[in-house]
Amino acid sequence: MKLSGLLARQRDDLPGVTGIARVERRSDDVLRRVRAGDIAVIDHVDLDRRTAEALVAAGVVGVVNAAPSISGRYPNLGPEVLLSAGVVLIDGVGPEPARRIKDGAKIRLHEGGVFLGEREVGRGTAQDADSVADLLVEAKAGMSAQLEAFSANTIEFLRRERTLILDGIGVPELRTSVEGRQVLVLAPGYGHADDLTRLRTYLREYRPVLIGVGSGADVLRQAGHKPDVIVGDPDVISTDTLKCGAELVIPADLDGHAPGLERIQDLGIGAVTFPASGNPEDLALLLADAHGASLVVTVGFHATLGEFLDSGRSGSNPSTFLTRLRLGSKVVDGRAVAALQRSRTPASAVALLAASVLLVVLVALLVSGLGTAFVDVVADAGDEVAAYVKGFFT
């Protein structure tokens, strides 16, 4: 017993970061199971910022990527997010070593190696801030090729979904009244929770229809707001949020298969499907537009070229571009709305200023000794007005 305990302590004292392996080929799948202290083992070329932020939010201590986290096609932002949060990143391990790592096993990461106890089962590149910065510089040269591929994908997407984009055919009906109202669509993108907090004044004054996309619906509820509509895969949304009374719209494949529909049926919740090849964020925008929204405020969406290319879904990027063209000036970024709200002088501030001025005048009158005379004058004027009005009735 003493010897085994000594060996256990020696293993715990081994250098590096240790955690439980959560192995999934698709990063979206591992996000559903990963917990604080785990090490995510994925196969994700060009790790995007959204996935990285979700891993950081889950509390992972390390990420093992079978593929290159930055391939050079474009400057993706995911590795930088992980390293900034102190998460160990080893990429380019390869598919075979990744398959040797069993889900639920306790693994250790150290200097580019992946270990089971003291036995190395895989080796890749341990990324740091300098190596990622160098890779991003090189990757900027790949943006032109990426944009050319994007153009081809856009044409293909428009051919496949032209009736949806141009005419809104296929958009499901809603019970929620949207016609002529403003709509806020919250997606689980970079800084979405902070941006929502900055929109408190807007939410209070305009009371827009609230649409939560995926786990963005949970963020709305955590901030004290009830979503009116939820768009996304139910598997990434908490049960309490699914049961909050919001209308649920589940994106479906073009063949009608809707991921997560089984969970909804098990919970006994009503839902409608939205068969389309666009991503959930774009489907939420099309939903608001088709039902007559006067303005659509977006929170957590891709707002820059870098974020746009970094969505990590090459097949969905065309839908984002074309959806924005469809909505035109109707769609506004939430950060712009928050900035405009800050530049306005609220009515409460004006009322407070007026009250302060009145208080200063009254104090000045009292201090100067003219306060009594002023009150007498006001009283006499009031008596005259009362007598004048009374004359109409006598």
C-alpha positions as CSV (number, residue, x, y, z in Angstrom):
1,M,0.0,0.0,0.0
2,K,2.8,2.4,0.9
3,L,4.7,1.6,-2.3
4,S,1.6,2.1,-4.5
5,G,0.9,5.4,-2.7
6,L,4.4,6.6,-3.4
7,L,4.1,5.7,-7.0
8,A,0.8,7.6,-7.3
9,R,2.4,10.7,-5.8
10,Q,5.3,10.4,-8.2
11,R,2.9,10.2,-11.1
12,D,1.1,13.3,-9.9
13,D,4.4,15.1,-9.6
14,L,5.2,14.6,-13.2
15,P,5.7,17.8,-15.2
16,G,3.0,19.2,-17.4
17,V,-0.7,19.6,-17.4
18,T,-3.0,16.6,-16.4
19,G,-6.7,16.1,-17.1
20,I,-9.4,13.7,-18.3
21,A,-9.4,13.3,-22.1
22,R,-12.6,14.1,-23.9
23,V,-12.1,12.7,-27.4
24,E,-14.3,13.7,-30.3
25,R,-13.4,14.2,-34.0
26,R,-15.8,17.1,-34.3
27,S,-15.2,20.0,-31.9
28,D,-18.9,20.7,-31.7
29,D,-19.4,17.3,-30.2
30,V,-16.7,17.6,-27.6
31,L,-18.2,20.9,-26.5
32,R,-21.3,19.1,-25.3
33,R,-19.3,16.9,-22.9
34,V,-16.2,18.8,-21.8
35,R,-16.0,19.9,-18.2
36,A,-13.6,22.0,-16.1
37,G,-10.2,20.5,-15.8
38,D,-10.6,18.3,-18.9
39,I,-8.4,18.0,-22.0
40,A,-10.2,18.2,-25.3
41,V,-8.9,15.9,-28.0
42,I,-10.2,17.1,-31.4
43,D,-9.5,17.1,-35.1
44,H,-10.1,20.7,-36.2
45,V,-8.2,22.4,-39.0
46,D,-7.9,26.1,-38.4
47,L,-9.4,26.3,-34.9
48,D,-11.8,29.2,-34.9
49,R,-12.4,31.7,-32.1
50,R,-15.9,30.7,-31.3
51,T,-14.8,27.1,-30.6
52,A,-11.8,28.3,-28.6
53,E,-14.0,30.6,-26.5
54,A,-16.4,27.8,-25.8
55,L,-13.5,25.5,-24.7
56,V,-12.2,28.3,-22.4
57,A,-15.7,28.9,-21.0
58,A,-15.9,25.2,-20.2
59,G,-12.7,25.4,-18.2
60,V,-10.5,23.0,-20.2
61,V,-6.8,23.0,-19.2
62,G,-5.5,21.7,-22.5
63,V,-6.4,21.0,-26.1
64,V,-4.8,18.3,-28.3
65,N,-5.5,18.8,-32.0
66,A,-4.9,16.1,-34.5
67,A,-4.9,18.7,-37.2
68,P,-2.9,22.0,-37.6
69,S,-4.6,24.7,-35.5
70,I,-3.4,27.2,-38.1
71,S,-3.1,25.7,-41.6
72,G,-2.1,29.0,-43.3
73,R,-5.3,29.4,-45.3
74,Y,-6.2,32.5,-43.4
75,P,-5.4,34.0,-40.0
76,N,-7.8,32.2,-37.7
77,L,-8.1,33.4,-34.1
78,G,-8.8,30.3,-32.0
79,P,-5.2,29.4,-30.9
80,E,-4.6,32.9,-29.7
81,V,-7.7,32.8,-27.6
82,L,-6.7,29.5,-26.0
83,L,-3.1,30.7,-25.2
84,S,-4.4,34.0,-23.8
85,A,-6.5,32.0,-21.3
86,G,-3.6,29.9,-20.2
87,V,-4.8,26.7,-22.0
88,V,-2.1,24.4,-23.2
89,L,-2.3,23.7,-27.0
90,I,-0.6,20.9,-28.8
91,D,-1.5,20.5,-32.4
92,G,-0.5,18.5,-35.5
93,V,-0.5,15.3,-33.4
94,G,-1.9,13.3,-36.3
95,P,-4.9,11.0,-36.5
96,E,-3.3,7.8,-35.3
97,P,-2.0,9.1,-32.0
98,A,-5.3,10.8,-31.4
99,R,-7.1,7.5,-31.9
100,R,-4.8,5.8,-29.3
101,I,-6.1,8.2,-26.7
102,K,-9.1,6.7,-25.0
103,D,-12.0,8.9,-24.0
104,G,-12.1,9.3,-20.2
105,A,-8.4,8.4,-19.8
106,K,-6.2,10.6,-17.6
107,I,-3.6,12.1,-19.9
108,R,-0.7,14.5,-19.4
109,L,0.6,17.2,-21.8
110,H,4.3,18.3,-21.6
111,E,6.5,20.0,-24.1
112,G,4.6,18.8,-27.2
113,G,4.1,15.3,-25.9
114,V,0.9,13.5,-24.9
115,F,1.4,11.0,-22.1
116,L,-0.5,8.2,-20.4
117,G,1.4,8.1,-17.1
118,E,5.0,8.1,-18.2
119,R,4.3,6.5,-21.6
120,E,4.2,8.9,-24.6
121,V,1.3,8.1,-26.9
122,G,1.6,11.1,-29.3
123,R,3.6,14.1,-30.1
124,G,2.9,17.4,-31.8
125,T,3.8,21.1,-31.7
126,A,3.3,22.9,-28.4
127,Q,2.1,26.3,-29.5
128,D,3.0,29.5,-27.6
129,A,2.4,33.2,-28.2
130,D,5.4,33.7,-30.5
131,S,4.8,30.6,-32.6
132,V,1.1,31.6,-33.1
133,A,2.1,35.1,-34.0
134,D,4.5,33.9,-36.7
135,L,1.9,31.5,-38.1
136,L,-0.7,34.3,-38.3
137,V,1.7,36.5,-40.2
138,E,2.3,33.7,-42.8
139,A,-1.5,32.9,-42.9
140,K,-2.4,36.4,-44.1
141,A,-0.9,35.5,-47.4
142,G,-3.5,32.8,-47.8
143,M,-6.5,35.2,-47.5
144,S,-6.8,35.9,-51.3
145,A,-7.1,32.2,-52.1
146,Q,-9.7,31.8,-49.3
147,L,-11.7,34.7,-50.7
148,E,-11.7,33.1,-54.1
149,A,-13.0,29.9,-52.7
150,F,-15.6,31.8,-50.8
151,S,-16.8,33.4,-54.0
152,A,-17.3,30.0,-55.6
153,N,-19.2,28.8,-52.5
154,T,-21.4,31.9,-52.6
155,I,-22.5,31.2,-56.1
156,E,-23.2,27.5,-55.2
157,F,-25.1,28.5,-52.1
158,L,-27.3,31.0,-54.0
159,R,-28.1,28.4,-56.6
160,R,-29.2,26.0,-53.9
161,E,-31.0,28.4,-51.6
162,R,-32.2,31.2,-54.0
163,T,-35.9,30.9,-53.1
164,L,-35.1,31.2,-49.4
165,I,-32.7,34.2,-49.8
166,L,-34.7,36.1,-52.5
167,D,-38.3,35.2,-51.6
168,G,-38.3,33.9,-48.0
169,I,-39.8,30.6,-49.1
170,G,-39.4,27.9,-46.5
171,V,-39.3,30.2,-43.4
172,P,-41.5,28.7,-40.7
173,E,-44.5,30.6,-39.2
174,L,-44.2,32.1,-35.7
175,R,-46.8,32.8,-33.0
176,T,-44.8,35.7,-31.7
177,S,-45.8,39.0,-33.3
178,V,-42.8,40.5,-35.1
179,E,-44.4,42.7,-37.7
180,G,-43.2,46.3,-37.3
181,R,-41.2,45.6,-34.1
182,Q,-37.5,45.7,-33.5
183,V,-35.7,42.4,-32.9
184,L,-32.6,41.6,-31.0
185,V,-30.7,38.4,-32.1
186,L,-28.1,37.1,-29.6
187,A,-25.6,34.5,-30.9
188,P,-22.9,32.9,-28.8
189,G,-20.1,34.9,-30.3
190,Y,-17.1,36.9,-29.0
191,G,-18.0,39.2,-26.1
192,H,-21.8,38.5,-26.5
193,A,-22.5,38.6,-22.7
194,D,-20.7,42.0,-22.2
195,D,-22.4,43.5,-25.3
196,L,-25.8,42.4,-24.0
197,T,-25.1,44.2,-20.7
198,R,-24.3,47.4,-22.6
199,L,-27.7,47.2,-24.2
200,R,-29.7,47.5,-21.0
201,T,-31.0,51.0,-21.9
202,Y,-32.0,49.9,-25.4
203,L,-33.8,46.8,-24.1
204,R,-35.7,48.8,-21.5
205,E,-36.8,51.6,-23.9
206,Y,-37.7,49.5,-27.0
207,R,-38.6,46.1,-25.6
208,P,-37.6,44.3,-28.8
209,V,-38.5,40.7,-29.7
210,L,-35.6,38.5,-28.3
211,I,-34.2,35.7,-30.4
212,G,-31.6,33.5,-28.8
213,V,-29.3,31.5,-31.1
214,G,-28.1,28.2,-29.6
215,S,-26.5,28.8,-26.2
216,G,-27.2,32.5,-26.7
217,A,-30.7,31.7,-25.4
218,D,-29.1,30.6,-22.1
219,V,-27.2,33.9,-21.9
220,L,-30.4,35.9,-22.3
221,R,-32.0,34.0,-19.4
222,Q,-28.9,34.4,-17.2
223,A,-29.1,38.2,-17.8
224,G,-32.7,38.2,-16.7
225,H,-34.5,38.2,-20.1
226,K,-36.9,35.7,-21.4
227,P,-36.3,34.8,-25.1
228,D,-39.3,34.9,-27.3
229,V,-37.8,32.7,-30.0
230,I,-34.9,30.2,-29.8
231,V,-33.1,29.1,-33.0
232,G,-30.6,26.3,-32.8
233,D,-29.6,22.7,-31.9
234,P,-31.5,21.8,-28.6
235,D,-28.5,19.7,-27.5
236,V,-26.5,22.8,-26.8
237,I,-29.3,24.5,-24.8
238,S,-30.2,23.9,-21.2
239,T,-33.4,22.2,-20.3
240,D,-34.7,25.1,-18.2
241,T,-34.2,27.4,-21.2
242,L,-36.0,25.0,-23.6
243,K,-38.9,24.9,-21.2
244,C,-39.1,28.7,-20.6
245,G,-42.0,29.1,-23.0
246,A,-40.1,30.5,-26.0
247,E,-40.9,29.3,-29.5
248,L,-38.4,26.8,-30.7
249,V,-37.1,26.7,-34.2
250,I,-34.7,23.8,-35.0
251,P,-32.4,24.1,-38.1
252,A,-32.7,21.0,-40.2
253,D,-30.7,19.5,-43.1
254,L,-32.2,19.8,-46.6
255,D,-33.3,16.2,-46.3
256,G,-35.4,17.1,-43.3
257,H,-33.2,15.6,-40.5
258,A,-33.1,17.9,-37.5
259,P,-30.3,17.3,-35.0
260,G,-31.7,17.5,-31.4
261,L,-35.3,16.8,-32.3
262,E,-35.3,13.6,-30.3
263,R,-34.5,15.6,-27.1
264,I,-37.4,18.0,-27.8
265,Q,-39.7,15.1,-28.2
266,D,-38.5,13.5,-25.0
267,L,-39.1,16.8,-23.1
268,G,-42.6,17.1,-24.7
269,I,-41.9,20.6,-26.1
270,G,-43.4,21.9,-29.3
271,A,-41.0,22.9,-32.1
272,V,-40.8,23.7,-35.8
273,T,-38.0,22.8,-38.1
274,F,-36.3,25.1,-40.6
275,P,-34.7,23.1,-43.4
276,A,-31.9,25.1,-44.9
277,S,-28.1,24.9,-45.4
278,G,-27.3,28.2,-43.7
279,N,-26.0,28.5,-40.1
280,P,-28.4,29.1,-37.2
281,E,-27.4,32.8,-36.9
282,D,-28.3,33.5,-40.5
283,L,-31.6,31.6,-40.2
284,A,-32.5,33.7,-37.2
285,L,-31.9,36.9,-39.3
286,L,-34.0,35.5,-42.1
287,L,-36.7,34.6,-39.7
288,A,-36.9,38.1,-38.3
289,D,-36.8,39.7,-41.8
290,A,-39.5,37.4,-43.3
291,H,-41.9,38.2,-40.4
292,G,-41.6,42.0,-40.9
293,A,-39.1,43.2,-38.3
294,S,-38.5,46.9,-38.6
295,L,-34.9,46.7,-37.3
296,V,-32.7,43.8,-36.3
297,V,-29.9,44.3,-33.7
298,T,-27.3,41.6,-33.7
299,V,-25.1,40.6,-30.7
300,G,-22.3,38.1,-30.9
301,F,-22.2,38.0,-34.8
302,H,-19.1,38.2,-37.0
303,A,-18.5,41.9,-37.7
304,T,-15.1,42.1,-39.3
305,L,-13.4,40.3,-42.2
306,G,-11.2,38.4,-39.9
307,E,-14.1,37.2,-37.8
308,F,-16.1,36.4,-40.9
309,L,-13.4,34.2,-42.4
310,D,-12.8,32.7,-38.9
311,S,-16.3,31.3,-38.5
312,G,-14.8,27.9,-39.3
313,R,-17.7,26.9,-41.5
314,S,-16.7,27.4,-45.1
315,G,-20.1,26.1,-46.3
316,S,-22.0,28.6,-44.1
317,N,-20.0,31.7,-44.8
318,P,-21.8,32.4,-48.1
319,S,-25.1,32.3,-46.2
320,T,-23.8,35.0,-43.9
321,F,-22.8,37.3,-46.7
322,L,-26.0,36.8,-48.7
323,T,-28.2,37.2,-45.6
324,R,-26.6,40.5,-44.7
325,L,-27.2,41.7,-48.3
326,R,-30.9,40.5,-48.0
327,L,-31.5,42.5,-44.8
328,G,-29.4,45.5,-45.9
329,S,-29.7,48.6,-43.6
330,K,-32.3,46.8,-41.5
331,V,-29.5,44.9,-39.6
332,V,-27.4,46.9,-37.1
333,D,-24.5,45.6,-34.9
334,G,-25.3,45.8,-31.2
335,R,-22.1,47.6,-30.3
336,A,-23.1,50.5,-32.6
337,V,-26.5,50.7,-30.8
338,A,-24.8,50.7,-27.4
339,A,-22.5,53.5,-28.5
340,L,-25.4,55.6,-29.7
341,Q,-27.3,55.0,-26.5
342,R,-24.3,56.2,-24.5
343,S,-24.1,59.4,-26.6
344,R,-27.7,60.3,-25.7
345,T,-28.7,62.3,-22.6
346,P,-31.3,60.2,-20.8
347,A,-34.5,61.8,-19.7
348,S,-33.8,60.9,-16.1
349,A,-30.6,63.0,-16.3
350,V,-32.4,66.0,-17.7
351,A,-35.1,65.7,-14.9
352,L,-32.3,65.5,-12.3
353,L,-30.6,68.6,-13.7
354,A,-33.8,70.5,-13.6
355,A,-34.5,69.5,-10.0
356,S,-31.0,70.5,-9.0
357,V,-31.4,74.0,-10.6
358,L,-34.8,74.5,-8.8
359,L,-33.3,73.4,-5.5
360,V,-30.4,75.9,-5.9
361,V,-32.9,78.8,-6.7
362,L,-35.0,78.0,-3.6
363,V,-31.9,77.8,-1.4
364,A,-30.7,81.2,-2.7
365,L,-34.1,82.8,-2.0
366,L,-34.1,81.5,1.5
367,V,-30.6,82.6,2.3
368,S,-31.1,86.1,0.8
369,G,-34.2,86.7,2.9
370,L,-36.4,87.0,-0.1
371,G,-37.9,83.6,0.3
372,T,-40.9,84.8,2.5
373,A,-41.7,87.7,0.1
374,F,-41.5,85.3,-2.9
375,V,-43.9,82.8,-1.2
376,D,-46.3,85.7,-0.4
377,V,-46.3,86.8,-4.0
378,V,-47.0,83.3,-5.3
379,A,-49.8,82.9,-2.7
380,D,-51.4,86.3,-3.8
381,A,-51.2,85.3,-7.4
382,G,-52.8,81.9,-6.6
383,D,-55.7,83.7,-4.8
384,E,-56.3,86.0,-7.8
385,V,-56.4,83.1,-10.2
386,A,-58.8,81.2,-7.9
387,A,-61.1,84.3,-7.6
388,Y,-61.0,84.8,-11.4
389,V,-62.1,81.1,-12.1
390,K,-64.8,81.3,-9.4
391,G,-66.3,84.3,-11.2
392,F,-67.3,82.1,-14.1
393,F,-69.6,80.2,-11.8
394,T,-71.3,83.0,-9.8
